[in-house]
């Protein structure tokens, strides 16, 4: 089965961001620098993250990398969101993710009842990443 995983790009802050996500979601985190892979970048950037991958206990994957200075990059403004959805049985877990991601960020919509019989919230975390959390309503 194919999977869809967000790949997040940062400028000089990937390690801090992916370690933050690891603290939120748990799981196994692998971080490799440009130096680890022998990729030529400015000497001051050799310790930046070329690839990181977080495999969470809930079964999703988040990947992230630093964009070196020789490549174009600008922090996205509403250019992407990461969506986390689950069942009512996972409400405590999903609410915990929302609350932790909101720390130092900005909540656009608190977790509230939605028109599609779910609890839904939106926020931008402290790294500028937009998150959507959808908790399905109880089954009838």
C-alpha positions in Angstrom: 0.0 0.0 0.0 1.3 3.5 -0.9 1.6 6.0 1.9 1.5 9.8 2.0 4.1 11.4 4.2 4.7 15.1 4.6 8.2 16.3 3.8 8.9 19.6 5.5 11.7 22.0 4.5 13.3 24.5 6.8 16.3 26.8 6.7 18.7 26.0 9.5 16.0 24.8 12.0 15.2 21.3 10.9 16.9 19.6 13.8 15.0 21.7 16.3 11.7 21.2 14.5 12.0 17.4 14.0 13.1 16.9 17.6 10.1 19.0 18.7 7.8 16.8 16.6 9.5 13.7 18.1 8.6 15.1 21.6 5.0 15.5 20.5 4.4 12.2 18.7 7.1 9.9 20.1 8.5 7.1 17.9 11.8 6.5 16.2 13.8 9.5 14.9 16.7 9.3 12.4 18.7 12.4 11.5 21.4 12.6 8.9 23.5 15.7 8.1 25.0 16.7 4.7 28.3 15.6 6.2 26.9 12.2 7.0 26.1 11.6 3.3 29.3 13.3 2.0 27.3 16.0 0.2 29.2 19.2 -0.7 27.6 22.3 0.8 29.1 25.5 2.3 31.4 24.3 5.1 29.2 26.1 7.7 26.2 24.0 6.5 27.8 20.5 6.6 26.1 19.9 10.0 22.7 20.8 8.8 20.1 18.1 8.3 20.0 16.6 4.8 17.3 14.1 5.7 15.4 13.2 8.9 12.6 10.8 9.3 10.2 10.3 12.3 8.3 7.0 12.4 5.5 7.4 15.0 3.9 4.7 17.1 0.6 5.7 15.5 1.9 4.6 12.1 2.6 7.9 10.3 5.9 9.3 9.1 7.2 12.9 9.0 10.3 13.7 7.0 12.2 17.0 7.1 15.4 18.6 5.7 17.3 21.9 5.8 17.4 23.7 2.4 21.1 24.8 1.9 21.8 28.5 1.1 22.5 27.8 -2.5 18.9 26.7 -3.1 15.8 29.0 -3.1 13.6 28.8 -0.1 11.1 31.0 1.6 8.9 30.0 4.5 5.5 29.0 3.2 2.5 31.0 4.2 -0.6 28.7 3.8 1.3 26.7 1.2 0.7 23.3 2.9 -0.9 21.7 5.9 -0.3 18.5 7.7 -3.6 16.7 8.5 -3.9 14.2 11.4 -7.2 12.3 11.5 -8.5 9.6 13.8 -11.5 8.0 15.5 -13.3 9.1 18.6 -11.5 6.3 20.4 -8.2 8.2 19.7 -9.6 11.5 21.0 -7.2 11.7 24.0 -4.2 11.1 21.8 -5.2 13.5 19.1 -6.2 16.2 21.6 -2.7 15.8 23.2 -1.0 16.3 19.8 -3.1 19.4 19.2 -2.3 20.9 22.6 1.5 20.2 22.3 1.7 21.5 18.7 -0.1 24.7 19.8 2.6 25.5 22.4 4.4 28.6 21.1 2.3 28.6 18.0 -1.0 30.2 17.0 -4.4 28.4 17.1 -6.6 29.4 14.2 -9.5 27.3 15.3 -9.7 25.5 18.7 -10.8 21.9 18.7 -14.5 22.3 18.4 -17.5 20.4 17.0 -17.6 20.6 13.2 -20.5 20.5 10.7 -19.3 17.0 9.5 -19.9 15.4 13.0 -16.3 15.6 14.1 -14.1 17.6 16.4 -11.8 19.8 14.3 -9.1 22.3 15.0 -6.4 24.2 13.0 -3.2 25.8 14.2 0.2 27.0 13.0 3.0 25.6 15.2 6.0 27.7 16.3 7.9 26.7 13.1 5.2 28.0 10.7 3.8 24.6 9.8 0.0 24.5 9.5 -1.8 21.5 11.2 -5.3 20.3 10.9 -6.6 17.8 13.5 -9.9 15.9 12.8 -11.4 13.6 15.4 -14.3 11.6 14.0 -17.6 11.6 16.0 -18.7 8.6 18.0 -20.1 5.8 15.8 -23.9 5.4 15.8 
